[in-house]
Amino acid sequence: MNKQNIVDCERNRLEKITSFRLPQYFYKVGIAIGAITIIMMFVRAFAMEGDTEWLKHLLQKTLLIGMLLMSIARDKEEDELTIKLRMQSYAWAFITGVVYTLVMPYVEFGVSNVVHSGGEVYQDLGDFQILIFMLLVQLMSYHTLKRYR
Amino acid sequence: MQNTIKVERAILNLTQDDLAKKIGVSRQTINSIEANRYVPSTVLALKLSVLFNKPVNDFFKLSDDD
């Protein structure tokens, strides 16, 4: 295989990965997983006793999986315009995610210390908080862009 | 970019939905193209060219700000 063939092969593989979408019904599967997980989060918070920290982490992961399924599921009418809007929404999610990660710890720290003196110490955001924010922004911006197309 | 897709569509007596189905996109995409909110790809422009039986230049024109 010569150099040009290797480059073409790599390009084709990248294009396949970029254009990968799950079938449309995965959007509904994602909604169902997300809804059940949120209900379970309330149940864990208000109706369960004992050490349920493991369940909290499990539910966080499940919620992320549900939202990821919603994010990469194919649209009912997928065409070049929806692909463009989807890419724009991922760009939005990435940029706002970085800004959120940089700014939010200071906001939390500031608010906490204003509300009660000697409040929380400064701490960075967790992976769940950042990822859920990015997925939310992606889904919301995609559907907003689609509405105004 | 300006276009006369709406006129060409009217000549063929097609609705936005008919045209969308013929070239394999959604009705909203046709609406966005007609309203100059979206510039279609070359592939889509050529599909329209085949359907209208006219060169692409006949219904897509560069505007002053392009």
Backbone of each chain as ProteinMPNN parsed JSONL, in Angstrom:
{"seq_chain_A": "MNKQNIVDCERNRLEKITSFRLPQYFYKVGIAIGAITIIMMFVRAFAMEGDTEWLKHLLQKTLLIGMLLMSIARDKEEDELTIKLRMQSYAWAFITGVVYTLVMPYVEFGVSNVVHSGGEVYQDLGDFQILIFMLLVQLMSYHTLKRYR", "coords_chain_A": {"N_chain_A": [[0.85, -1.198, 0.0], [0.701, 2.1, -1.013], [1.771, 5.489, -0.039], [-0.243, 7.388, -0.621], [-2.552, 5.817, -0.728], [-2.697, 4.989, 1.921], [-3.186, 7.428, 3.196], [-5.674, 8.067, 2.048], [-7.179, 5.943, 3.02], [-7.074, 6.43, 5.792], [-8.424, 8.879, 5.83], [-10.96, 8.155, 4.909], [-11.721, 6.48, 7.004], [-11.821, 8.29, 9.127], [-13.872, 9.953, 8.208], [-15.999, 8.178, 8.276], [-16.22, 7.753, 11.025], [-16.836, 10.353, 11.855], [-19.313, 10.757, 10.628], [-20.869, 8.938, 11.901], [-23.917, 7.724, 13.162], [-26.457, 6.78, 15.449], [-29.35, 4.617, 15.006], [-32.644, 6.123, 14.552], [-34.499, 5.455, 16.603], [-33.017, 5.306, 18.907], [-33.014, 7.763, 20.064], [-35.414, 7.941, 21.481], [-34.969, 5.835, 23.223], [-32.868, 6.921, 24.672], [-34.194, 9.087, 25.917], [-35.966, 7.666, 27.549], [-34.171, 6.255, 29.22], [-32.927, 8.452, 30.445], [-35.137, 9.684, 31.756], [-36.005, 7.654, 33.548], [-33.692, 7.422, 35.056], [-33.518, 9.96, 36.277], [-35.806, 9.912, 37.881], [-35.058, 7.811, 39.54], [-32.928, 9.056, 40.804], [-34.213, 10.944, 42.403], [-35.612, 9.2, 44.058], [-33.487, 7.917, 45.351], [-32.417, 10.107, 46.687], [-34.46, 10.957, 48.446], [-35.882, 8.788, 49.475], [-34.32, 6.638, 50.144], [-32.141, 5.032, 52.448], [-28.987, 4.827, 54.249], [-25.684, 3.945, 52.973], [-25.523, 5.141, 49.91], [-23.897, 6.04, 47.993], [-22.552, 4.776, 45.921], [-24.67, 4.174, 44.259], [-25.472, 6.687, 43.477], [-23.294, 7.495, 41.868], [-23.503, 5.563, 39.893], [-26.008, 6.189, 38.801], [-25.477, 8.717, 37.789], [-23.707, 8.121, 35.749], [-25.385, 6.608, 34.146], [-27.292, 8.509, 33.382], [-25.698, 10.176, 31.82], [-25.116, 8.404, 29.746], [-27.675, 8.019, 28.657], [-28.224, 10.619, 27.719], [-26.182, 10.904, 25.895], [-26.908, 9.008, 23.998], [-29.222, 10.26, 23.04], [-27.986, 12.433, 21.888], [-26.423, 11.43, 19.767], [-28.151, 10.078, 18.178], [-29.775, 9.439, 15.087], [-31.515, 11.9, 13.12], [-35.052, 12.366, 12.369], [-35.455, 13.393, 9.82], [-32.755, 13.438, 8.41], [-30.469, 15.453, 6.865], [-28.2, 17.415, 4.787], [-28.377, 19.966, 5.911], [-29.268, 19.555, 8.569], [-27.092, 18.118, 9.482], [-25.115, 20.073, 9.391], [-26.177, 21.866, 11.282], [-26.057, 20.241, 13.522], [-23.294, 19.965, 13.852], [-22.675, 22.623, 14.404], [-23.961, 22.848, 16.844], [-22.438, 21.119, 18.415], [-20.058, 22.55, 18.436], [-20.878, 24.817, 19.831], [-21.485, 23.593, 22.296], [-18.955, 22.694, 23.077], [-17.422, 25.079, 23.316], [-18.912, 26.613, 25.193], [-18.795, 24.812, 27.248], [-16.086, 24.805, 27.978], [-15.799, 27.479, 28.829], [-17.642, 27.49, 30.93], [-16.439, 25.623, 32.637], [-14.171, 27.024, 33.335], [-15.158, 29.355, 34.558], [-17.272, 28.786, 36.348], [-16.416, 27.513, 38.867], [-15.36, 29.737, 40.261], [-17.598, 31.363, 40.454], [-19.279, 29.766, 42.05], [-17.693, 29.649, 44.342], [-17.548, 32.402, 45.011], [-20.299, 33.108, 45.376], [-20.975, 31.365, 47.447], [-19.375, 32.37, 49.507], [-20.374, 34.914, 49.756], [-23.015, 34.543, 50.54], [-22.857, 33.083, 53.0], [-20.452, 33.964, 55.314], [-17.111, 32.803, 55.12], [-17.62, 30.552, 53.592], [-17.821, 27.787, 51.276], [-14.729, 26.149, 50.32], [-12.52, 26.866, 47.55], [-13.175, 24.85, 44.743], [-12.631, 22.674, 41.927], [-14.818, 21.836, 39.109], [-16.689, 18.765, 38.881], [-16.358, 15.819, 36.761], [-18.876, 14.849, 35.947], [-20.601, 17.064, 36.216], [-19.575, 18.84, 34.302], [-19.771, 17.36, 31.912], [-22.534, 16.807, 31.75], [-23.505, 19.369, 31.489], [-22.396, 20.118, 29.017], [-23.633, 18.27, 27.296], [-26.294, 18.993, 27.66], [-26.276, 21.625, 26.643], [-25.573, 21.055, 24.004], [-27.782, 19.52, 23.077], [-29.912, 21.315, 23.501], [-29.117, 23.574, 21.982], [-28.994, 22.447, 19.447], [-31.67, 21.704, 18.93], [-32.836, 24.202, 19.102], [-31.565, 25.583, 16.992], [-32.533, 24.045, 14.911], [-35.212, 24.643, 15.036], [-35.245, 27.288, 14.2], [-34.365, 27.122, 11.612]], "CA_chain_A": [[0.0, 0.0, 0.0], [1.543, 3.298, -1.053], [1.457, 6.553, 0.921], [-1.519, 8.012, -0.969], [-3.613, 4.892, -0.313], [-2.788, 5.027, 3.393], [-3.836, 8.705, 3.524], [-7.095, 7.926, 1.67], [-7.777, 4.984, 3.952], [-7.228, 7.147, 7.056], [-9.452, 9.9, 5.635], [-12.255, 7.457, 4.859], [-12.051, 5.999, 8.351], [-12.209, 9.476, 9.913], [-15.19, 10.406, 7.738], [-16.986, 7.219, 8.782], [-16.399, 8.024, 12.462], [-17.508, 11.657, 11.98], [-20.718, 10.692, 10.204], [-21.566, 7.849, 12.592], [-25.14, 8.055, 13.916], [-27.283, 5.631, 15.841], [-30.696, 4.705, 14.422], [-33.511, 7.15, 15.129], [-35.207, 5.038, 17.824], [-32.149, 5.47, 20.071], [-33.372, 9.033, 20.716], [-36.452, 7.616, 22.465], [-34.308, 5.003, 24.243], [-32.122, 7.873, 25.501], [-35.158, 9.822, 26.748], [-36.467, 6.722, 28.562], [-33.085, 6.033, 30.195], [-32.762, 9.703, 31.192], [-36.293, 9.894, 32.643], [-35.951, 6.652, 34.627], [-32.543, 7.755, 35.913], [-33.85, 11.145, 37.094], [-36.744, 9.43, 38.911], [-34.256, 7.037, 40.505], [-32.112, 10.007, 41.572], [-35.101, 11.481, 43.448], [-35.879, 8.101, 44.997], [-32.265, 7.741, 46.147], [-32.197, 11.266, 47.55], [-35.503, 11.194, 49.458], [-36.543, 7.596, 50.016], [-33.379, 5.565, 50.483], [-31.251, 5.316, 53.574], [-27.728, 4.084, 54.212], [-24.66, 4.425, 52.058], [-25.96, 4.939, 48.517], [-22.989, 6.834, 47.15], [-22.278, 3.978, 44.707], [-25.849, 4.294, 43.382], [-25.42, 8.046, 42.922], [-22.325, 7.49, 40.765], [-24.059, 4.717, 38.825], [-27.091, 6.94, 38.147], [-24.855, 9.803, 37.021], [-23.173, 7.524, 34.501], [-26.538, 6.197, 33.324], [-27.867, 9.731, 32.807], [-24.808, 10.605, 30.739], [-25.298, 7.475, 28.613], [-28.97, 8.35, 28.061], [-28.129, 11.874, 26.96], [-25.291, 10.666, 24.753], [-27.729, 8.326, 22.98], [-30.058, 11.303, 22.423], [-27.132, 13.333, 21.126], [-25.865, 10.851, 18.528], [-29.18, 9.366, 17.401], [-30.105, 10.048, 13.791], [-32.744, 12.682, 13.088], [-36.09, 11.772, 11.513], [-35.119, 13.829, 8.459], [-31.339, 13.832, 8.449], [-29.904, 15.876, 5.584], [-26.967, 18.197, 4.973], [-28.619, 21.107, 6.799], [-29.287, 19.094, 9.969], [-25.697, 17.749, 9.823], [-24.428, 21.344, 9.66], [-26.678, 22.39, 12.564], [-25.538, 19.371, 14.584], [-21.883, 20.343, 14.061], [-22.684, 23.931, 15.083], [-24.365, 22.638, 18.246], [-21.273, 20.546, 19.125], [-19.118, 23.654, 18.638], [-21.45, 25.598, 20.939], [-21.333, 22.827, 23.542], [-17.543, 22.65, 23.446], [-16.953, 26.408, 23.745], [-19.566, 26.983, 26.466], [-18.294, 23.867, 28.268], [-14.777, 25.286, 28.454], [-16.031, 28.719, 29.588], [-18.327, 27.073, 32.165], [-15.447, 24.974, 33.493], [-13.239, 28.034, 33.844], [-15.809, 30.419, 35.331], [-18.227, 28.329, 37.362], [-15.855, 27.336, 40.223], [-15.228, 31.046, 40.915], [-18.964, 31.804, 40.769], [-19.722, 28.987, 43.218], [-16.878, 30.094, 45.473], [-17.966, 33.767, 45.347], [-21.67, 33.089, 45.904], [-20.944, 30.671, 48.734], [-18.773, 33.248, 50.517], [-21.236, 36.089, 49.952], [-24.211, 34.09, 51.264], [-22.423, 32.932, 54.397], [-19.011, 34.242, 55.362], [-16.327, 31.592, 55.354], [-18.349, 29.445, 52.949], [-17.053, 26.667, 50.726], [-13.403, 26.424, 49.77], [-12.531, 26.767, 46.092], [-12.951, 23.507, 44.178], [-12.957, 22.536, 40.499], [-16.043, 21.086, 38.832], [-16.505, 17.337, 38.629], [-16.566, 15.421, 35.363], [-20.312, 14.723, 35.666], [-21.184, 18.403, 36.076], [-19.133, 19.42, 33.021], [-20.313, 16.585, 30.782], [-23.994, 16.986, 31.662], [-23.698, 20.72, 30.984], [-22.085, 20.131, 27.581], [-24.679, 17.523, 26.588], [-27.507, 19.82, 27.7], [-26.097, 22.736, 25.702], [-25.614, 20.504, 22.644], [-29.158, 19.141, 22.72], [-30.766, 22.512, 23.452], [-28.759, 24.432, 20.849], [-29.358, 21.743, 18.206], [-33.114, 21.809, 18.702], [-33.143, 25.622, 18.851], [-31.133, 25.886, 15.62], [-33.456, 23.369, 13.996], [-36.491, 25.357, 15.048], [-35.102, 28.544, 13.456], [-33.693, 26.924, 10.311]], "C_chain_A": [[0.887, 1.25, 0.0], [1.0, 4.39, -0.118], [0.077, 7.171, 0.66], [-2.699, 7.137, -0.524], [-3.817, 4.911, 1.192], [-3.524, 6.288, 3.83], [-5.339, 8.624, 3.224], [-7.836, 7.036, 2.643], [-8.065, 5.664, 5.302], [-8.37, 8.167, 6.966], [-10.845, 9.266, 5.628], [-12.693, 6.992, 6.237], [-12.525, 7.156, 9.233], [-13.601, 9.966, 9.52], [-16.294, 9.49, 8.233], [-17.281, 7.499, 10.251], [-17.194, 9.322, 12.647], [-18.991, 11.556, 11.649], [-21.494, 9.573, 10.893], [-22.784, 8.375, 13.363], [-25.84, 6.764, 14.284], [-28.64, 5.74, 15.151], [-31.605, 5.64, 15.217], [-34.145, 6.74, 16.461], [-34.342, 5.154, 19.082], [-32.422, 6.799, 20.79], [-34.401, 8.773, 21.818], [-35.884, 6.744, 23.579], [-33.56, 5.921, 25.214], [-33.033, 8.648, 26.437], [-35.641, 8.923, 27.882], [-35.412, 6.487, 29.643], [-32.917, 7.269, 31.076], [-33.886, 9.909, 32.202], [-36.256, 8.932, 33.83], [-34.824, 6.994, 35.611], [-32.859, 8.94, 36.825], [-34.824, 10.748, 38.21], [-35.978, 8.672, 39.998], [-33.382, 7.945, 41.379], [-32.937, 10.619, 42.708], [-35.379, 10.418, 44.51], [-34.674, 7.914, 45.929], [-32.097, 8.875, 47.155], [-33.202, 11.346, 48.703], [-36.076, 9.938, 50.097], [-35.589, 6.481, 50.42], [-32.47, 5.986, 51.622], [-29.976, 4.484, 53.438], [-26.765, 4.666, 53.186], [-25.06, 4.114, 50.615], [-25.094, 5.748, 47.545], [-22.683, 6.103, 45.836], [-23.426, 4.118, 43.697], [-25.878, 5.667, 42.712], [-24.478, 8.086, 41.707], [-22.845, 6.688, 39.576], [-25.137, 5.482, 38.042], [-26.545, 8.101, 37.314], [-24.339, 9.283, 35.683], [-24.327, 7.152, 33.572], [-27.174, 7.41, 32.646], [-27.019, 10.236, 31.64], [-24.972, 9.711, 29.513], [-26.601, 7.79, 27.88], [-28.892, 9.593, 27.199], [-27.208, 11.742, 25.767], [-26.05, 9.964, 23.624], [-28.612, 9.34, 22.254], [-29.223, 12.176, 21.481], [-26.693, 12.737, 19.786], [-26.887, 10.025, 17.749], [-29.5, 10.154, 16.137], [-31.418, 10.818, 13.889], [-33.774, 12.002, 12.187], [-35.824, 12.135, 10.045], [-33.69, 14.357, 8.447], [-30.881, 14.219, 7.034], [-28.727, 16.802, 5.854], [-27.158, 19.409, 5.882], [-28.62, 20.675, 8.265], [-27.887, 18.678, 10.414], [-24.91, 19.015, 10.175], [-24.856, 21.904, 11.028], [-26.151, 21.562, 13.733], [-24.087, 19.737, 14.9], [-21.783, 21.688, 14.775], [-23.008, 23.754, 16.564], [-23.226, 22.016, 19.052], [-20.226, 21.636, 19.387], [-19.575, 24.527, 19.81], [-21.191, 24.901, 22.276], [-19.883, 22.834, 24.008], [-17.089, 23.99, 24.027], [-17.59, 26.799, 25.085], [-19.1, 26.062, 27.592], [-16.971, 24.329, 28.846], [-14.96, 26.533, 29.312], [-16.659, 28.389, 30.947], [-17.333, 26.474, 33.159], [-14.49, 25.988, 34.113], [-13.897, 28.989, 34.834], [-16.581, 29.906, 36.54], [-17.621, 28.091, 38.768], [-15.73, 28.655, 40.98], [-16.596, 31.595, 41.303], [-19.45, 31.083, 42.032], [-18.996, 29.448, 44.478], [-17.335, 31.47, 45.965], [-19.335, 33.785, 46.0], [-21.687, 32.474, 47.298], [-20.406, 31.58, 49.845], [-19.58, 34.514, 50.762], [-22.424, 35.7, 50.825], [-23.899, 33.827, 52.74], [-20.904, 33.032, 54.467], [-18.248, 32.973, 55.755], [-17.001, 30.367, 54.782], [-17.414, 28.372, 52.423], [-15.659, 27.097, 50.284], [-13.493, 26.254, 48.247], [-12.333, 25.315, 45.662], [-13.375, 23.468, 42.712], [-14.237, 21.729, 40.324], [-15.708, 19.612, 38.624], [-16.783, 17.002, 37.173], [-18.048, 15.338, 35.006], [-20.93, 16.083, 35.371], [-20.826, 19.029, 34.719], [-19.796, 18.695, 31.844], [-21.821, 16.778, 30.624], [-24.305, 18.38, 31.105], [-23.481, 20.758, 29.466], [-23.167, 19.4, 26.775], [-25.984, 18.318, 26.547], [-27.423, 20.954, 26.683], [-26.196, 22.219, 24.275], [-27.048, 20.214, 22.212], [-30.051, 20.374, 22.568], [-30.427, 23.375, 22.24], [-29.129, 23.764, 19.526], [-30.848, 21.905, 17.909], [-33.543, 23.264, 18.462], [-32.76, 26.0, 17.417], [-32.073, 25.253, 14.603], [-34.79, 24.108, 13.897], [-36.415, 26.629, 14.194], [-34.481, 28.362, 12.081], [-34.542, 27.499, 9.172]], "O_chain_A": [[1.714, 1.436, 0.892], [-0.057, 4.247, 0.497], [-0.676, 7.444, 1.595], [-3.702, 7.636, -0.015], [-4.945, 4.858, 1.683], [-4.378, 6.242, 4.716], [-6.167, 9.05, 4.028], [-8.964, 7.325, 3.043], [-9.141, 5.502, 5.877], [-9.173, 8.304, 7.89], [-11.778, 9.769, 6.254], [-13.865, 7.09, 6.601], [-13.494, 7.028, 9.981], [-14.405, 10.344, 10.373], [-17.387, 9.945, 8.571], [-18.436, 7.485, 10.675], [-18.101, 9.393, 13.476], [-19.825, 12.186, 12.3], [-22.633, 9.286, 10.527], [-22.686, 9.345, 14.115], [-25.821, 5.787, 13.535], [-29.044, 6.832, 14.752], [-31.367, 5.911, 16.394], [-34.312, 7.575, 17.35], [-34.862, 5.109, 20.197], [-32.107, 6.949, 21.97], [-34.293, 9.296, 22.927], [-36.263, 6.889, 24.741], [-33.611, 5.724, 26.428], [-32.704, 8.851, 27.606], [-35.721, 9.352, 29.033], [-35.719, 6.516, 30.835], [-32.782, 7.16, 32.295], [-33.637, 10.262, 33.354], [-36.45, 9.34, 34.975], [-34.98, 6.871, 36.826], [-32.51, 8.928, 38.005], [-34.683, 11.194, 39.348], [-36.207, 8.857, 41.193], [-33.129, 7.64, 42.545], [-32.444, 10.795, 43.822], [-35.379, 10.705, 45.707], [-34.832, 7.772, 47.141], [-31.699, 8.662, 48.301], [-32.846, 11.752, 49.809], [-36.696, 10.016, 51.158], [-36.021, 5.477, 50.985], [-32.083, 7.15, 51.736], [-29.899, 3.563, 52.623], [-27.002, 5.729, 52.613], [-24.951, 2.976, 50.158], [-25.512, 6.085, 46.437], [-22.57, 6.725, 44.78], [-23.216, 4.173, 42.485], [-26.254, 5.799, 41.547], [-24.819, 8.638, 40.661], [-22.661, 7.067, 38.42], [-25.185, 5.44, 36.812], [-27.09, 8.425, 36.259], [-24.509, 9.911, 34.638], [-24.251, 7.359, 32.361], [-27.55, 7.346, 31.476], [-27.544, 10.666, 30.613], [-24.97, 10.193, 28.38], [-26.64, 7.826, 26.65], [-29.423, 9.628, 26.089], [-27.417, 12.389, 24.74], [-25.865, 10.279, 22.448], [-28.745, 9.302, 21.031], [-29.69, 12.598, 20.423], [-26.6, 13.451, 18.788], [-26.539, 9.352, 16.779], [-29.491, 11.385, 16.135], [-32.318, 10.442, 14.64], [-33.425, 11.17, 11.35], [-35.951, 11.298, 9.151], [-33.455, 15.565, 8.47], [-30.908, 13.394, 6.121], [-28.302, 16.962, 6.998], [-26.217, 19.837, 6.55], [-28.037, 21.353, 9.111], [-27.526, 18.857, 11.577], [-24.137, 19.03, 11.133], [-24.027, 22.352, 11.82], [-25.839, 22.098, 14.797], [-23.697, 19.811, 16.065], [-20.926, 21.882, 15.637], [-22.422, 24.408, 17.426], [-23.053, 22.334, 20.229], [-19.583, 21.642, 20.437], [-18.777, 24.922, 20.661], [-20.745, 25.516, 23.245], [-19.614, 22.966, 25.202], [-16.458, 24.041, 25.084], [-16.901, 27.256, 25.997], [-19.019, 26.477, 28.748], [-16.752, 24.256, 30.055], [-14.366, 26.649, 30.383], [-16.261, 28.935, 31.976], [-17.371, 26.768, 34.353], [-14.056, 25.837, 35.255], [-13.285, 29.388, 35.825], [-16.552, 30.507, 37.614], [-18.256, 28.437, 39.764], [-15.96, 28.705, 42.189], [-16.743, 32.219, 42.354], [-19.965, 31.709, 42.959], [-19.601, 29.615, 45.537], [-17.492, 31.689, 47.166], [-19.52, 34.399, 47.051], [-22.329, 32.992, 48.212], [-20.905, 31.567, 50.97], [-19.493, 35.119, 51.831], [-22.797, 36.435, 51.739], [-24.611, 34.306, 53.622], [-20.176, 32.305, 53.791], [-18.686, 32.192, 56.6], [-16.975, 29.288, 55.376], [-16.375, 28.076, 53.012], [-15.435, 28.252, 49.922], [-14.398, 25.601, 47.727], [-11.435, 24.633, 46.154], [-14.333, 24.125, 42.305], [-14.688, 21.039, 41.238], [-14.591, 19.261, 38.242], [-17.37, 17.799, 36.442], [-18.443, 15.709, 33.901], [-21.683, 16.242, 34.41], [-21.663, 19.662, 34.076], [-20.307, 19.32, 30.915], [-22.325, 16.898, 29.508], [-25.254, 18.548, 30.34], [-24.271, 21.347, 28.729], [-23.565, 19.857, 25.703], [-26.691, 18.32, 25.539], [-28.378, 21.212, 25.95], [-26.823, 22.852, 23.425], [-27.476, 20.609, 21.128], [-30.844, 20.467, 21.631], [-31.324, 23.855, 21.546], [-29.536, 24.444, 18.584], [-31.237, 22.206, 16.78], [-34.487, 23.527, 17.717], [-33.53, 26.654, 16.714], [-32.375, 25.845, 13.567], [-35.405, 24.186, 12.833], [-37.391, 27.006, 13.545], [-34.106, 29.345, 11.442], [-34.144, 27.427, 8.009]]}, "seq_chain_B": "MQNTIKVERAILNLTQDDLAKKIGVSRQTINSIEANRYVPSTVLALKLSVLFNKPVNDFFKLSDDD", "coords_chain_B": {"N_chain_B": [[-25.386, 34.99, -1.472], [-27.875, 34.542, -3.866], [-31.027, 33.196, -4.922], [-33.309, 31.628, -7.285], [-35.03, 29.595, -6.706], [-37.611, 29.303, -5.816], [-39.138, 30.333, -7.907], [-38.43, 28.606, -10.003], [-39.439, 26.283, -8.974], [-42.125, 26.884, -8.942], [-42.608, 27.019, -11.669], [-42.414, 24.347, -12.373], [-44.549, 23.509, -11.015], [-44.406, 22.517, -8.363], [-44.627, 21.686, -4.9], [-42.971, 22.778, -1.858], [-42.551, 20.53, -0.355], [-42.803, 18.468, -2.262], [-40.576, 18.997, -3.89], [-38.547, 18.69, -2.008], [-38.746, 15.941, -1.432], [-38.063, 14.899, -3.919], [-35.349, 15.51, -4.171], [-34.286, 14.465, -1.922], [-34.149, 15.723, 0.663], [-35.181, 17.579, 3.647], [-38.345, 19.339, 3.976], [-38.008, 21.697, 5.344], [-35.387, 22.327, 4.788], [-35.472, 23.043, 2.093], [-37.064, 25.293, 2.371], [-35.326, 26.917, 3.879], [-33.278, 27.279, 2.019], [-34.607, 28.654, -0.032], [-35.214, 30.978, 1.334], [-32.793, 32.129, 1.511], [-31.29, 31.499, 3.763], [-29.686, 29.373, 3.971], [-26.961, 28.008, 2.248], [-26.795, 25.645, -0.178], [-25.007, 22.471, -0.619], [-22.646, 21.568, -3.224], [-23.42, 19.164, -4.352], [-26.165, 19.063, -3.815], [-26.982, 21.34, -5.191], [-26.409, 20.54, -7.793], [-28.183, 18.435, -8.035], [-30.558, 19.85, -8.029], [-30.166, 21.247, -10.361], [-30.306, 19.205, -12.277], [-32.953, 18.444, -11.928], [-34.375, 20.81, -12.552], [-33.504, 21.079, -15.053], [-31.602, 22.913, -15.916], [-28.639, 24.985, -16.033], [-26.659, 25.418, -13.027], [-25.932, 28.05, -12.563], [-28.072, 29.487, -13.516], [-30.061, 29.598, -11.604], [-28.812, 30.135, -9.211], [-27.179, 32.879, -7.9], [-24.385, 34.988, -7.317], [-24.287, 37.352, -4.693], [-23.768, 40.884, -3.912], [-22.354, 41.008, -1.501], [-20.958, 38.63, -1.374]], "CA_chain_B": [[-25.908, 34.139, -2.538], [-29.313, 34.673, -4.1], [-31.494, 32.119, -5.805], [-34.689, 31.724, -7.793], [-35.583, 28.234, -6.562], [-39.067, 29.404, -5.666], [-39.682, 30.535, -9.255], [-38.231, 27.352, -10.753], [-40.368, 25.316, -8.374], [-43.467, 27.266, -9.406], [-42.701, 26.65, -13.093], [-42.668, 22.897, -12.421], [-45.752, 23.275, -10.209], [-44.046, 21.635, -7.246], [-44.629, 22.285, -3.563], [-41.671, 22.605, -1.191], [-42.485, 19.133, 0.072], [-42.539, 17.659, -3.468], [-39.183, 19.221, -4.291], [-37.71, 18.081, -0.969], [-38.758, 14.485, -1.627], [-37.366, 14.564, -5.171], [-33.877, 15.595, -4.043], [-33.869, 13.743, -0.707], [-33.897, 16.547, 1.851], [-36.431, 17.902, 4.334], [-39.044, 20.529, 3.481], [-37.409, 22.876, 6.006], [-34.138, 22.664, 4.085], [-35.877, 23.802, 0.892], [-37.518, 26.598, 2.858], [-34.139, 27.693, 4.259], [-32.547, 27.659, 0.793], [-35.405, 29.685, -0.713], [-35.146, 32.214, 2.123], [-31.365, 32.509, 1.547], [-30.673, 31.288, 5.077], [-28.751, 28.257, 3.856], [-26.377, 27.787, 0.922], [-26.661, 24.186, -0.28], [-23.744, 21.919, -1.107], [-22.568, 21.403, -4.682], [-24.208, 17.978, -4.711], [-27.585, 19.438, -3.8], [-27.167, 22.301, -6.291], [-26.425, 19.779, -9.048], [-29.455, 17.686, -8.067], [-31.573, 20.834, -8.444], [-29.884, 21.539, -11.766], [-30.851, 18.086, -13.067], [-34.415, 18.487, -11.818], [-34.883, 21.977, -13.275], [-32.955, 20.99, -16.413], [-30.944, 24.197, -16.192], [-27.352, 25.081, -15.322], [-26.75, 25.955, -11.656], [-25.819, 29.515, -12.637], [-29.357, 30.102, -13.867], [-30.92, 29.851, -10.434], [-27.993, 30.62, -8.089], [-26.374, 34.045, -8.293], [-23.61, 35.624, -6.24], [-24.752, 38.697, -4.365], [-22.658, 41.827, -3.759], [-21.549, 40.76, -0.291], [-20.245, 37.34, -1.452]], "C_chain_B": [[-27.421, 34.314, -2.651], [-29.757, 33.541, -5.013], [-32.943, 32.343, -6.221], [-35.361, 30.34, -7.75], [-37.114, 28.279, -6.522], [-39.741, 29.532, -7.044], [-39.606, 29.24, -10.059], [-39.218, 26.283, -10.266], [-41.792, 25.592, -8.858], [-43.667, 26.878, -10.872], [-43.044, 25.165, -13.231], [-43.908, 22.493, -11.61], [-45.504, 22.276, -9.068], [-44.203, 22.383, -5.925], [-43.223, 22.088, -2.971], [-41.477, 21.139, -0.803], [-42.166, 18.206, -1.116], [-41.064, 17.756, -3.857], [-38.224, 18.548, -3.302], [-37.613, 16.565, -1.161], [-37.958, 14.087, -2.865], [-35.844, 14.608, -5.024], [-33.377, 15.053, -2.697], [-33.439, 14.602, 0.459], [-35.236, 16.843, 2.538], [-37.054, 19.169, 3.736], [-38.426, 21.807, 4.072], [-36.119, 23.308, 5.328], [-34.439, 23.462, 2.822], [-36.305, 25.208, 1.286], [-36.329, 27.5, 3.21], [-33.354, 28.149, 3.037], [-33.29, 28.799, 0.092], [-35.316, 31.036, 0.009], [-33.718, 32.74, 2.247], [-30.736, 32.396, 2.939], [-29.617, 30.19, 5.01], [-28.275, 28.117, 2.408], [-26.128, 26.286, 0.779], [-25.291, 23.752, -0.797], [-23.786, 21.821, -2.635], [-23.433, 20.228, -5.138], [-25.694, 18.335, -4.805], [-27.902, 20.411, -4.947], [-27.249, 21.56, -7.629], [-27.69, 18.927, -9.179], [-30.583, 18.615, -8.534], [-31.42, 21.157, -9.931], [-30.469, 20.459, -12.68], [-32.373, 18.165, -13.086], [-35.007, 19.644, -12.642], [-34.442, 21.982, -14.743], [-32.343, 22.323, -16.861], [-29.58, 24.199, -15.509], [-27.532, 25.753, -13.952], [-26.732, 27.486, -11.65], [-27.145, 30.209, -12.938], [-30.23, 30.385, -12.649], [-30.142, 30.157, -9.149], [-27.116, 31.762, -8.593], [-25.607, 34.577, -7.085], [-24.192, 37.002, -5.972], [-23.528, 39.595, -4.103], [-21.755, 41.523, -2.576], [-20.838, 39.398, -0.291], [-18.8, 37.553, -1.895]], "O_chain_B": [[-28.146, 34.243, -1.659], [-28.962, 32.997, -5.78], [-33.686, 33.116, -5.616], [-36.141, 29.976, -8.63], [-37.804, 27.437, -7.097], [-40.776, 28.917, -7.302], [-40.571, 28.829, -10.703], [-39.748, 25.495, -11.05], [-42.559, 24.672, -9.144], [-44.755, 26.461, -11.27], [-43.846, 24.772, -14.079], [-44.266, 21.318, -11.527], [-46.273, 21.341, -8.846], [-43.937, 23.582, -5.851], [-42.406, 21.339, -3.505], [-40.38, 20.591, -0.912], [-41.365, 17.279, -0.991], [-40.4, 16.753, -4.115], [-37.236, 17.926, -3.693], [-36.532, 15.985, -1.063], [-37.263, 13.071, -2.866], [-35.132, 13.839, -5.671], [-32.195, 15.168, -2.374], [-32.488, 14.272, 1.167], [-36.29, 16.412, 2.07], [-36.378, 19.961, 3.081], [-38.334, 22.841, 3.41], [-35.789, 24.493, 5.292], [-33.751, 24.436, 2.514], [-35.956, 26.187, 0.626], [-36.321, 28.687, 2.885], [-32.826, 29.261, 3.008], [-32.68, 29.784, -0.325], [-35.34, 32.093, -0.621], [-33.462, 33.683, 2.996], [-29.778, 33.1, 3.257], [-28.759, 30.09, 5.886], [-29.075, 28.108, 1.473], [-25.339, 25.716, 1.532], [-24.526, 24.552, -1.336], [-24.841, 21.975, -3.249], [-24.09, 20.291, -6.177], [-26.381, 17.954, -5.753], [-28.95, 20.316, -5.586], [-28.056, 21.909, -8.491], [-28.202, 18.72, -10.279], [-31.442, 18.224, -9.324], [-32.402, 21.316, -10.656], [-31.051, 20.761, -13.722], [-33.003, 17.978, -14.127], [-36.008, 19.474, -13.338], [-34.929, 22.768, -15.556], [-32.531, 22.784, -17.987], [-29.382, 23.496, -14.519], [-28.446, 26.553, -13.756], [-27.414, 28.13, -10.852], [-27.31, 31.392, -12.641], [-31.044, 31.308, -12.665], [-30.749, 30.411, -8.108], [-26.403, 31.622, -9.586], [-26.128, 34.607, -5.969], [-24.545, 37.73, -6.899], [-22.394, 39.115, -4.077], [-20.546, 41.748, -2.63], [-20.184, 39.049, 0.691], [-18.044, 36.589, -2.019]]}, "name": "protein", "num_of_chains": 2, "seq": "MNKQNIVDCERNRLEKITSFRLPQYFYKVGIAIGAITIIMMFVRAFAMEGDTEWLKHLLQKTLLIGMLLMSIARDKEEDELTIKLRMQSYAWAFITGVVYTLVMPYVEFGVSNVVHSGGEVYQDLGDFQILIFMLLVQLMSYHTLKRYRMQNTIKVERAILNLTQDDLAKKIGVSRQTINSIEANRYVPSTVLALKLSVLFNKPVNDFFKLSDDD"}
